[in-house]
Amino acid sequence: MTQSEAPAERPAETPAPRRKGEVAAVIVAAGRGERAGQSTEGPKQYRLIGGKPVLRHTLETFLADPRIGRIVVAIHPDDEALFAEATAGLCDPRVRAIHGGHSRQASTRLALLALYDPEPQTVLIHDGVRPFIDRELIDRIIGAVEEGRGALPALPVADTVKRAGPAGFIAETVPRHDLHAAQTPQGFPFALIAAAHDRAHKLGREDFTDDASIAEWAKIPVRLVAGAVDNIKLTWARDIALADERLNRPSAFPDVRTGNGYDVHTFTDGDAVILCGVSIPHTKRLSGHSDADVGLHALTDALLATCGAGDIGTHFPPSDPQWKGAASHIFLEHAARIVREAGGRIANADVTIICEAPKVGPHREAMTAALSTMLGIAPNRISIKATTNEKMGFIGREEGIAAIATASVIYPGGVPA
């Protein structure tokens, strides 16, 4: 881990070729945090929550992600000792601290300058005082950044929004149907966002409150990606106290719930079967009111079971003609939405397909990718397996296919010890 001041301007020489596919991170932590009040521990990014500084929690999450390469942390020039203490023992060469500027925008620009030579392909820009960032959100942002386009995690605004008028009276109620609250990390192609920051600096524009607003000004498209409810920004002293209480709560265990699902469909005339969202060429197809995807049907039931929400037939009765021939991803995504609305976070999905044919192995990667998109979780949280029935029973006679699924979901609140 090294500390230095970032160059004032982009290096004049031609930078070395970028590292193919490298994802770098900028963590902005140079603020004074006046709204959080004074503390002997220093600015809010160095206050202790759960026995560790806020900034350390943030850094550890990024360092634990193997997709993240270099990490530049913008700190205040007066905070070198605080930063050294907060990061004691990390000793990771990927981390470099630089002195930030007089504003968040200025600090971000200086941190981006420190990433040249060679420049990364993608950069994530994150507030150091969002310590509850998780790997799943990081993965979603990385996956959404494409050539010429950035990504912004956001949550729909739930509160009614009022615009103030003269003398403190309400001027109007602002429609909220398309309003979102922005979070970080915000992800961009490095070259585009770095150039936008340089241009804003040269034009004296210092009024941008986040990097997505600079991207908008620079005509860089930014896609909205589902944020995370827990990814809060610690702004006030009360926020820090609640974060500490959350991490130090000894009387609660994680509320982890497991649900199981089973489904079976018979074969009929056809030329392909659909399993876990993937069409596989075969001499037959599965018969059902929808597309008869046994894997997704079983997993839908497993997810619904974790919050007592009935089964697939409760929400999509086969007697309803609107579901005739429907793609089963509709059912699974509906179940995942119910889980999230109940405050759940999907931790794992496990599907076992039981059939003599077709072969599942060659399609496992595509199935995993499809489930990852439907559930909004990382591929390493998904397991898809297949087995035969050793020529026994209706499956052994190749009359149909069955699937068993298990889902683990973490809900808030905890169970008293």
C-alpha positions as a Markdown table, in Angstrom:
| # | Residue | x | y | z |
|---|---|---|---|---|
| 1 | Met | 0.0 | 0.0 | 0.0 |
| 2 | Thr | 1.5 | 3.3 | -1.0 |
| 3 | Gln | 0.7 | 6.9 | -0.4 |
| 4 | Ser | 1.4 | 9.8 | -2.7 |
| 5 | Glu | -0.2 | 12.9 | -4.2 |
| 6 | Ala | -1.9 | 12.5 | -7.6 |
| 7 | Pro | -0.5 | 14.5 | -10.5 |
| 8 | Ala | -2.3 | 17.8 | -11.1 |
| 9 | Glu | -2.9 | 17.0 | -14.8 |
| 10 | Arg | -3.2 | 13.9 | -17.0 |
| 11 | Pro | 0.3 | 12.7 | -17.9 |
| 12 | Ala | 1.5 | 14.2 | -21.2 |
| 13 | Glu | 3.1 | 11.1 | -22.4 |
| 14 | Thr | 1.2 | 8.4 | -24.1 |
| 15 | Pro | 0.0 | 5.9 | -21.4 |
| 16 | Ala | 1.0 | 2.3 | -21.6 |
| 17 | Pro | -1.6 | -0.1 | -23.1 |
| 18 | Arg | -4.5 | -0.8 | -20.7 |
| 19 | Arg | -4.6 | -4.1 | -18.8 |
| 20 | Lys | -7.1 | -6.1 | -20.7 |
| 21 | Gly | -10.4 | -6.2 | -18.8 |
| 22 | Glu | -9.0 | -4.5 | -15.7 |
| 23 | Val | -11.6 | -3.1 | -13.3 |
| 24 | Ala | -10.2 | -0.4 | -11.1 |
| 25 | Ala | -11.8 | 1.4 | -8.2 |
| 26 | Val | -11.8 | 4.9 | -6.8 |
| 27 | Ile | -12.9 | 5.4 | -3.2 |
| 28 | Val | -13.6 | 9.0 | -2.3 |
| 29 | Ala | -12.7 | 9.6 | 1.4 |
| 30 | Ala | -11.3 | 13.2 | 1.6 |
| 31 | Gly | -14.4 | 14.9 | 3.1 |
| 32 | Arg | -14.6 | 16.5 | 6.5 |
| 33 | Gly | -18.1 | 15.1 | 7.4 |
| 34 | Glu | -19.3 | 18.2 | 9.2 |
| 35 | Arg | -22.9 | 16.9 | 9.3 |
| 36 | Ala | -21.8 | 14.0 | 11.4 |
| 37 | Gly | -20.5 | 16.3 | 14.1 |
| 38 | Gln | -17.1 | 16.3 | 15.8 |
| 39 | Ser | -15.4 | 13.2 | 17.2 |
| 40 | Thr | -12.0 | 12.3 | 18.7 |
| 41 | Glu | -11.9 | 9.5 | 16.1 |
| 42 | Gly | -11.7 | 12.1 | 13.3 |
| 43 | Pro | -14.0 | 12.5 | 10.2 |
| 44 | Lys | -16.8 | 10.0 | 9.8 |
| 45 | Gln | -14.9 | 7.8 | 7.4 |
| 46 | Tyr | -12.5 | 7.0 | 10.3 |
| 47 | Arg | -15.2 | 6.5 | 13.0 |
| 48 | Leu | -15.5 | 3.0 | 14.4 |
| 49 | Ile | -18.4 | 0.8 | 13.6 |
| 50 | Gly | -18.3 | -2.8 | 14.7 |
| 51 | Gly | -14.8 | -2.2 | 16.0 |
| 52 | Lys | -13.3 | -1.1 | 12.7 |
| 53 | Pro | -13.2 | 2.3 | 10.9 |
| 54 | Val | -15.9 | 2.9 | 8.3 |
| 55 | Leu | -13.4 | 3.2 | 5.5 |
| 56 | Arg | -11.8 | -0.1 | 6.4 |
| 57 | His | -15.1 | -1.9 | 6.0 |
| 58 | Thr | -15.5 | -0.3 | 2.6 |
| 59 | Leu | -12.0 | -1.2 | 1.5 |
| 60 | Glu | -12.2 | -4.8 | 2.7 |
| 61 | Thr | -15.2 | -5.5 | 0.5 |
| 62 | Phe | -13.5 | -4.2 | -2.6 |
| 63 | Leu | -10.3 | -6.1 | -1.8 |
| 64 | Ala | -12.3 | -9.3 | -1.4 |
| 65 | Asp | -13.6 | -9.1 | -5.0 |
| 66 | Pro | -11.1 | -10.8 | -7.3 |
| 67 | Arg | -12.4 | -8.7 | -10.2 |
| 68 | Ile | -11.1 | -5.5 | -8.7 |
| 69 | Gly | -7.5 | -4.5 | -9.7 |
| 70 | Arg | -6.0 | -1.2 | -8.5 |
| 71 | Ile | -7.8 | 0.8 | -5.9 |
| 72 | Val | -7.1 | 4.5 | -5.4 |
| 73 | Val | -8.3 | 6.1 | -2.2 |
| 74 | Ala | -8.6 | 9.9 | -2.2 |
| 75 | Ile | -7.9 | 11.2 | 1.4 |
| 76 | His | -7.5 | 14.6 | 3.0 |
| 77 | Pro | -3.9 | 15.7 | 3.3 |
| 78 | Asp | -4.4 | 16.0 | 7.1 |
| 79 | Asp | -5.6 | 12.4 | 7.4 |
| 80 | Glu | -2.5 | 10.4 | 6.4 |
| 81 | Ala | -2.0 | 9.1 | 10.0 |
| 82 | Leu | -5.7 | 8.3 | 10.3 |
| 83 | Phe | -5.6 | 6.4 | 7.0 |
| 84 | Ala | -2.5 | 4.5 | 8.0 |
| 85 | Glu | -4.1 | 3.5 | 11.3 |
| 86 | Ala | -7.4 | 2.5 | 9.6 |
| 87 | Thr | -5.6 | 0.3 | 7.0 |
| 88 | Ala | -3.0 | -1.2 | 9.3 |
| 89 | Gly | -2.4 | -4.8 | 8.5 |
| 90 | Leu | -4.0 | -4.8 | 5.0 |
| 91 | Cys | -0.7 | -4.6 | 3.2 |
| 92 | Asp | -2.2 | -4.9 | -0.2 |
| 93 | Pro | -0.2 | -3.6 | -3.1 |
| 94 | Arg | -3.4 | -2.8 | -5.1 |
| 95 | Val | -4.3 | 0.1 | -2.7 |
| 96 | Arg | -2.8 | 3.5 | -3.2 |
| 97 | Ala | -3.8 | 6.6 | -1.3 |
| 98 | Ile | -3.6 | 10.1 | -2.9 |
| 99 | His | -4.4 | 13.5 | -1.6 |
| 100 | Gly | -7.9 | 14.6 | -2.6 |
| 101 | Gly | -9.1 | 18.1 | -3.5 |
| 102 | His | -11.4 | 20.8 | -2.1 |
| 103 | Ser | -14.5 | 18.9 | -3.2 |
| 104 | Arg | -15.7 | 15.4 | -4.0 |
| 105 | Gln | -15.5 | 16.2 | -7.7 |
| 106 | Ala | -12.0 | 17.5 | -7.4 |
| 107 | Ser | -10.9 | 14.4 | -5.3 |
| 108 | Thr | -12.4 | 12.0 | -7.9 |
| 109 | Arg | -10.6 | 13.7 | -10.8 |
| 110 | Leu | -7.3 | 13.5 | -8.9 |
| 111 | Ala | -7.9 | 9.8 | -8.2 |
| 112 | Leu | -8.7 | 9.1 | -11.8 |
| 113 | Leu | -5.4 | 10.8 | -12.8 |
| 114 | Ala | -3.6 | 8.4 | -10.5 |
| 115 | Leu | -4.9 | 5.5 | -12.6 |
| 116 | Tyr | -3.3 | 6.4 | -15.9 |
| 117 | Asp | -0.3 | 4.5 | -17.2 |
| 118 | Pro | -1.7 | 2.1 | -17.8 |
| 119 | Glu | -5.4 | 3.1 | -17.7 |
| 120 | Pro | -7.9 | 0.4 | -16.7 |
| 121 | Gln | -10.8 | -0.5 | -18.9 |
| 122 | Thr | -13.5 | 0.1 | -16.3 |
| 123 | Val | -13.6 | 2.2 | -13.1 |
| 124 | Leu | -16.0 | 2.1 | -10.2 |
| 125 | Ile | -16.3 | 5.3 | -8.2 |
| 126 | His | -17.5 | 4.8 | -4.6 |
| 127 | Asp | -18.2 | 6.8 | -1.5 |
| 128 | Gly | -15.9 | 5.7 | 1.3 |
| 129 | Val | -18.7 | 6.2 | 3.8 |
| 130 | Arg | -20.9 | 3.5 | 2.2 |
| 131 | Pro | -19.5 | 0.6 | 4.2 |
| 132 | Phe | -22.3 | -1.9 | 3.6 |
| 133 | Ile | -21.6 | -2.3 | -0.1 |
| 134 | Asp | -21.7 | -6.0 | -1.1 |
| 135 | Arg | -20.1 | -8.2 | -3.8 |
| 136 | Glu | -23.4 | -8.7 | -5.5 |
| 137 | Leu | -23.9 | -5.0 | -6.2 |
| 138 | Ile | -20.3 | -4.6 | -7.3 |
| 139 | Asp | -20.9 | -7.5 | -9.8 |
| 140 | Arg | -24.1 | -6.0 | -11.1 |
| 141 | Ile | -22.4 | -2.7 | -11.8 |
| 142 | Ile | -19.4 | -4.3 | -13.5 |
| 143 | Gly | -21.7 | -6.4 | -15.6 |
| 144 | Ala | -23.8 | -3.3 | -16.7 |
| 145 | Val | -20.8 | -1.2 | -17.8 |
| 146 | Glu | -20.3 | -1.5 | -21.6 |
| 147 | Glu | -18.4 | 0.3 | -24.2 |
| 148 | Gly | -19.7 | 3.8 | -24.3 |
| 149 | Arg | -22.1 | 3.4 | -21.4 |
| 150 | Gly | -21.9 | 3.7 | -17.6 |
| 151 | Ala | -24.0 | 2.2 | -14.8 |
| 152 | Leu | -25.6 | 3.7 | -11.8 |
| 153 | Pro | -27.1 | 1.8 | -8.8 |
| 154 | Ala | -30.3 | 3.4 | -7.7 |
| 155 | Leu | -33.5 | 2.7 | -5.7 |
| 156 | Pro | -36.9 | 4.0 | -6.7 |
| 157 | Val | -38.0 | 6.9 | -4.5 |
| 158 | Ala | -40.6 | 5.6 | -2.0 |
| 159 | Asp | -41.5 | 8.8 | -0.2 |
| 160 | Thr | -43.8 | 11.5 | -1.6 |
| 161 | Val | -41.6 | 14.4 | -2.8 |
| 162 | Lys | -42.6 | 18.0 | -2.3 |
| 163 | Arg | -41.0 | 21.1 | -3.8 |
| 164 | Ala | -40.7 | 24.0 | -1.5 |
| 165 | Gly | -42.0 | 27.5 | -2.4 |
| 166 | Pro | -41.7 | 30.9 | -0.9 |
| 167 | Ala | -41.8 | 31.3 | 2.9 |
| 168 | Gly | -41.5 | 27.5 | 3.4 |
| 169 | Phe | -44.9 | 26.5 | 1.9 |
| 170 | Ile | -45.4 | 23.6 | -0.5 |
| 171 | Ala | -45.2 | 24.7 | -4.1 |
| 172 | Glu | -46.0 | 21.4 | -5.7 |
| 173 | Thr | -45.9 | 17.6 | -5.3 |
| 174 | Val | -43.3 | 16.1 | -7.6 |
| 175 | Pro | -44.4 | 12.9 | -9.4 |
| 176 | Arg | -42.2 | 10.1 | -8.2 |
| 177 | His | -43.0 | 7.3 | -10.7 |
| 178 | Asp | -39.7 | 7.8 | -12.5 |
| 179 | Leu | -37.6 | 9.2 | -9.7 |
| 180 | His | -34.6 | 7.2 | -8.3 |
| 181 | Ala | -32.2 | 7.8 | -5.4 |
| 182 | Ala | -28.6 | 7.4 | -6.7 |
| 183 | Gln | -26.0 | 5.2 | -4.9 |
| 184 | Thr | -22.4 | 4.2 | -5.5 |
| 185 | Pro | -20.3 | 2.6 | -6.8 |
| 186 | Gln | -21.0 | 4.2 | -10.2 |
| 187 | Gly | -19.3 | 2.4 | -13.0 |
| 188 | Phe | -17.9 | 3.8 | -16.3 |
| 189 | Pro | -15.5 | 3.0 | -19.1 |
| 190 | Phe | -12.4 | 4.7 | -17.7 |
| 191 | Ala | -11.4 | 6.7 | -20.7 |
| 192 | Leu | -14.9 | 8.3 | -21.0 |
| 193 | Ile | -15.4 | 9.4 | -17.4 |
| 194 | Ala | -11.8 | 10.5 | -17.0 |
| 195 | Ala | -12.1 | 12.7 | -20.1 |
| 196 | Ala | -15.4 | 14.1 | -18.8 |
| 197 | His | -13.8 | 15.1 | -15.5 |
| 198 | Asp | -10.9 | 16.7 | -17.3 |
| 199 | Arg | -13.2 | 18.7 | -19.5 |
| 200 | Ala | -15.4 | 19.8 | -16.6 |
| 201 | His | -12.2 | 20.9 | -14.7 |
| 202 | Lys | -10.9 | 22.9 | -17.6 |
| 203 | Leu | -14.3 | 24.7 | -18.0 |
| 204 | Gly | -14.4 | 25.5 | -14.3 |
| 205 | Arg | -17.5 | 23.4 | -13.7 |
| 206 | Glu | -17.4 | 22.3 | -10.1 |
| 207 | Asp | -21.2 | 21.9 | -9.4 |
| 208 | Phe | -21.6 | 18.2 | -10.1 |
| 209 | Thr | -22.7 | 16.2 | -7.0 |
| 210 | Asp | -21.9 | 12.8 | -8.4 |
| 211 | Asp | -20.1 | 11.2 | -11.4 |
| 212 | Ala | -23.3 | 10.2 | -13.1 |
| 213 | Ser | -24.3 | 13.8 | -13.4 |
| 214 | Ile | -20.9 | 14.6 | -15.0 |
| 215 | Ala | -21.5 | 11.7 | -17.4 |
| 216 | Glu | -25.0 | 13.1 | -18.2 |
| 217 | Trp | -23.5 | 16.5 | -18.9 |
| 218 | Ala | -20.9 | 14.8 | -21.2 |
| 219 | Lys | -23.6 | 12.9 | -23.1 |
| 220 | Ile | -22.4 | 9.5 | -21.7 |
| 221 | Pro | -25.4 | 7.2 | -21.4 |
| 222 | Val | -25.8 | 5.8 | -17.9 |
| 223 | Arg | -28.0 | 2.7 | -17.3 |
| 224 | Leu | -29.9 | 2.4 | -14.0 |
| 225 | Val | -29.1 | -0.8 | -12.1 |
| 226 | Ala | -30.9 | -2.1 | -9.1 |
| 227 | Gly | -29.2 | -0.7 | -6.0 |
| 228 | Ala | -29.1 | -2.3 | -2.5 |
| 229 | Val | -31.3 | -1.2 | 0.4 |
| 230 | Asp | -28.4 | -1.8 | 2.9 |
| 231 | Asn | -26.0 | 0.3 | 0.8 |
| 232 | Ile | -26.6 | 3.4 | 2.9 |
| 233 | Lys | -24.4 | 6.5 | 3.0 |
| 234 | Leu | -23.4 | 7.4 | 6.6 |
| 235 | Thr | -24.2 | 11.1 | 6.8 |
| 236 | Trp | -25.3 | 12.0 | 10.3 |
| 237 | Ala | -24.1 | 11.0 | 13.7 |
| 238 | Arg | -27.2 | 8.9 | 14.1 |
| 239 | Asp | -26.3 | 6.9 | 10.9 |
| 240 | Ile | -23.0 | 6.0 | 12.4 |
| 241 | Ala | -24.6 | 5.0 | 15.7 |
| 242 | Leu | -27.1 | 2.7 | 13.9 |
| 243 | Ala | -24.4 | 1.2 | 11.8 |
| 244 | Asp | -22.3 | 0.4 | 14.9 |
| 245 | Glu | -25.4 | -1.1 | 16.6 |
| 246 | Arg | -26.1 | -3.2 | 13.6 |
| 247 | Leu | -22.6 | -4.7 | 13.5 |
| 248 | Asn | -22.3 | -5.1 | 17.3 |
| 249 | Arg | -25.7 | -6.7 | 17.9 |
| 250 | Pro | -24.8 | -9.9 | 19.8 |
| 251 | Ser | -28.4 | -11.1 | 20.4 |
| 252 | Ala | -29.4 | -11.9 | 16.9 |
| 253 | Phe | -28.5 | -14.6 | 14.4 |
| 254 | Pro | -28.9 | -14.1 | 10.7 |
| 255 | Asp | -32.5 | -15.1 | 9.7 |
| 256 | Val | -31.5 | -17.6 | 7.0 |
| 257 | Arg | -34.5 | -19.5 | 5.5 |
| 258 | Thr | -34.4 | -22.5 | 3.1 |
| 259 | Gly | -37.1 | -23.5 | 0.7 |
| 260 | Asn | -37.5 | -26.6 | -1.4 |
| 261 | Gly | -39.4 | -27.2 | -4.7 |
| 262 | Tyr | -40.2 | -30.1 | -6.9 |
| 263 | Asp | -41.6 | -30.3 | -10.4 |
| 264 | Val | -42.2 | -32.9 | -13.1 |
| 265 | His | -43.5 | -32.9 | -16.6 |
| 266 | Thr | -44.1 | -35.6 | -19.2 |
| 267 | Phe | -42.7 | -35.7 | -22.7 |
| 268 | Thr | -44.7 | -35.1 | -25.8 |
| 269 | Asp | -43.9 | -34.7 | -29.5 |
| 270 | Gly | -41.4 | -31.9 | -30.2 |
| 271 | Asp | -37.8 | -31.0 | -31.0 |
| 272 | Ala | -36.5 | -29.3 | -27.9 |
| 273 | Val | -36.9 | -29.0 | -24.1 |
| 274 | Ile | -36.5 | -25.9 | -22.1 |
| 275 | Leu | -34.5 | -26.3 | -18.9 |
| 276 | Cys | -33.5 | -23.5 | -16.6 |
| 277 | Gly | -34.3 | -21.0 | -19.3 |
| 278 | Val | -32.2 | -22.6 | -22.0 |
| 279 | Ser | -33.7 | -24.4 | -25.1 |
| 280 | Ile | -31.9 | -27.7 | -25.7 |
| 281 | Pro | -32.4 | -29.6 | -28.9 |
| 282 | His | -34.1 | -33.0 | -28.3 |
| 283 | Thr | -36.3 | -35.6 | -29.9 |
| 284 | Lys | -39.2 | -34.5 | -27.7 |
| 285 | Arg | -40.5 | -31.6 | -25.7 |
| 286 | Leu | -42.0 | -31.3 | -22.2 |
| 287 | Ser | -45.8 | -31.0 | -21.9 |
| 288 | Gly | -47.3 | -28.3 | -19.8 |
| 289 | His | -49.6 | -25.3 | -19.6 |
| 290 | Ser | -46.5 | -22.9 | -19.8 |
| 291 | Asp | -43.2 | -23.8 | -21.4 |
| 292 | Ala | -42.9 | -26.7 | -18.8 |
| 293 | Asp | -39.5 | -25.6 | -17.6 |
| 294 | Val | -39.2 | -28.0 | -14.6 |
| 295 | Gly | -36.0 | -26.4 | -13.3 |
| 296 | Leu | -37.5 | -22.9 | -13.1 |
| 297 | His | -40.8 | -24.2 | -11.7 |
| 298 | Ala | -39.1 | -26.1 | -8.9 |
| 299 | Leu | -36.9 | -23.0 | -8.1 |
| 300 | Thr | -39.9 | -20.7 | -8.1 |
| 301 | Asp | -41.6 | -22.9 | -5.5 |
| 302 | Ala | -38.4 | -23.0 | -3.4 |
| 303 | Leu | -38.1 | -19.2 | -3.3 |
| 304 | Leu | -41.8 | -18.7 | -2.5 |
| 305 | Ala | -41.4 | -21.2 | 0.4 |
| 306 | Thr | -38.8 | -19.0 | 2.1 |
| 307 | Cys | -41.5 | -16.3 | 2.9 |
| 308 | Gly | -44.6 | -18.4 | 3.1 |
| 309 | Ala | -45.9 | -17.0 | -0.2 |
| 310 | Gly | -47.7 | -20.2 | -1.5 |
| 311 | Asp | -46.5 | -22.0 | -4.6 |
| 312 | Ile | -46.4 | -21.4 | -8.3 |
| 313 | Gly | -50.0 | -22.4 | -8.8 |
| 314 | Thr | -51.1 | -19.8 | -6.3 |
| 315 | His | -49.7 | -17.0 | -8.4 |
| 316 | Phe | -50.0 | -18.5 | -11.9 |
| 317 | Pro | -52.9 | -21.0 | -11.9 |
| 318 | Pro | -52.8 | -23.4 | -14.9 |
| 319 | Ser | -56.5 | -22.8 | -15.3 |
| 320 | Asp | -55.7 | -19.2 | -16.4 |
| 321 | Pro | -55.4 | -19.0 | -20.2 |
| 322 | Gln | -53.0 | -16.0 | -20.0 |
| 323 | Trp | -50.2 | -18.3 | -18.9 |
| 324 | Lys | -50.6 | -20.8 | -21.7 |
| 325 | Gly | -47.2 | -21.2 | -23.3 |
| 326 | Ala | -45.7 | -18.5 | -21.1 |
| 327 | Ala | -41.9 | -18.4 | -20.6 |
| 328 | Ser | -41.2 | -19.6 | -17.1 |
| 329 | His | -38.7 | -16.8 | -16.3 |
| 330 | Ile | -41.8 | -14.7 | -15.7 |
| 331 | Phe | -42.6 | -17.0 | -12.7 |
| 332 | Leu | -39.1 | -17.1 | -11.3 |
| 333 | Glu | -38.6 | -13.3 | -11.5 |
| 334 | His | -42.0 | -12.8 | -9.9 |
| 335 | Ala | -41.0 | -15.0 | -7.0 |
| 336 | Ala | -37.6 | -13.2 | -6.7 |
| 337 | Arg | -39.4 | -9.9 | -6.5 |
| 338 | Ile | -41.7 | -11.1 | -3.7 |
| 339 | Val | -38.7 | -12.3 | -1.8 |
| 340 | Arg | -37.0 | -8.9 | -2.2 |
| 341 | Glu | -40.1 | -6.9 | -1.3 |
| 342 | Ala | -40.1 | -8.9 | 1.9 |
| 343 | Gly | -36.6 | -7.7 | 2.6 |
| 344 | Gly | -34.9 | -11.0 | 1.6 |
| 345 | Arg | -31.5 | -11.4 | -0.1 |
| 346 | Ile | -31.1 | -14.6 | -2.2 |
| 347 | Ala | -27.9 | -16.3 | -1.0 |
| 348 | Asn | -28.0 | -19.5 | -3.0 |
| 349 | Ala | -30.0 | -21.4 | -5.6 |
| 350 | Asp | -29.4 | -25.1 | -6.2 |
| 351 | Val | -31.2 | -27.1 | -8.9 |
| 352 | Thr | -30.9 | -30.8 | -9.7 |
| 353 | Ile | -32.4 | -32.0 | -12.9 |
| 354 | Ile | -33.4 | -35.7 | -13.1 |
| 355 | Cys | -33.5 | -37.2 | -16.6 |
| 356 | Glu | -32.0 | -39.8 | -18.9 |
| 357 | Ala | -31.8 | -37.4 | -21.8 |
| 358 | Pro | -30.9 | -34.8 | -23.0 |
| 359 | Lys | -27.4 | -34.2 | -21.6 |
| 360 | Val | -27.4 | -31.1 | -19.3 |
| 361 | Gly | -23.6 | -30.7 | -18.9 |
| 362 | Pro | -22.9 | -28.9 | -22.1 |
| 363 | His | -25.6 | -26.4 | -21.3 |
| 364 | Arg | -24.8 | -25.8 | -17.6 |
| 365 | Glu | -22.9 | -22.6 | -18.2 |
| 366 | Ala | -25.7 | -21.0 | -20.2 |
| 367 | Met | -28.3 | -22.1 | -17.6 |
| 368 | Thr | -26.2 | -20.6 | -14.8 |
| 369 | Ala | -25.9 | -17.3 | -16.7 |
| 370 | Ala | -29.7 | -17.3 | -17.3 |
| 371 | Leu | -30.4 | -17.9 | -13.6 |
| 372 | Ser | -27.9 | -15.2 | -12.6 |
| 373 | Thr | -29.8 | -12.6 | -14.7 |
| 374 | Met | -33.2 | -13.7 | -13.5 |
| 375 | Leu | -32.3 | -13.7 | -9.8 |
| 376 | Gly | -29.8 | -10.8 | -9.8 |
| 377 | Ile | -27.2 | -12.8 | -8.0 |
| 378 | Ala | -23.6 | -13.8 | -8.9 |
| 379 | Pro | -23.0 | -17.1 | -10.8 |
| 380 | Asn | -21.0 | -18.5 | -8.0 |
| 381 | Arg | -24.2 | -18.5 | -5.9 |
| 382 | Ile | -25.9 | -20.8 | -8.4 |
| 383 | Ser | -25.5 | -24.6 | -8.7 |
| 384 | Ile | -27.1 | -26.7 | -11.5 |
| 385 | Lys | -26.6 | -30.4 | -11.4 |
| 386 | Ala | -28.1 | -33.4 | -13.3 |
| 387 | Thr | -28.5 | -37.1 | -12.6 |
| 388 | Thr | -30.2 | -40.0 | -14.2 |
| 389 | Asn | -32.8 | -42.3 | -12.5 |
| 390 | Glu | -30.7 | -45.4 | -13.4 |
| 391 | Lys | -33.3 | -46.5 | -16.0 |
| 392 | Met | -35.9 | -46.9 | -13.2 |
| 393 | Gly | -39.5 | -45.6 | -13.1 |
| 394 | Phe | -41.1 | -43.2 | -15.6 |
| 395 | Ile | -37.9 | -41.1 | -15.8 |
| 396 | Gly | -35.8 | -44.2 | -16.5 |
| 397 | Arg | -38.3 | -45.1 | -19.3 |
| 398 | Glu | -37.7 | -41.5 | -20.7 |
| 399 | Glu | -41.3 | -40.5 | -20.2 |
| 400 | Gly | -40.5 | -37.2 | -18.6 |
| 401 | Ile | -38.1 | -35.0 | -16.6 |
| 402 | Ala | -38.2 | -34.0 | -12.9 |
| 403 | Ala | -36.3 | -31.3 | -11.0 |
| 404 | Ile | -35.6 | -30.6 | -7.3 |
| 405 | Ala | -34.6 | -27.1 | -6.2 |
| 406 | Thr | -33.4 | -25.5 | -3.0 |
| 407 | Ala | -33.1 | -21.8 | -2.3 |
| 408 | Ser | -31.5 | -20.0 | 0.7 |
| 409 | Val | -32.6 | -16.5 | 1.5 |
| 410 | Ile | -31.4 | -14.1 | 4.2 |
| 411 | Tyr | -34.1 | -11.9 | 5.7 |
| 412 | Pro | -33.7 | -8.9 | 8.0 |
| 413 | Gly | -34.5 | -8.8 | 11.7 |
| 414 | Gly | -32.7 | -11.9 | 13.0 |
| 415 | Val | -33.9 | -14.5 | 15.5 |
| 416 | Pro | -33.2 | -13.7 | 19.2 |
| 417 | Ala | -30.5 | -15.9 | 20.7 |
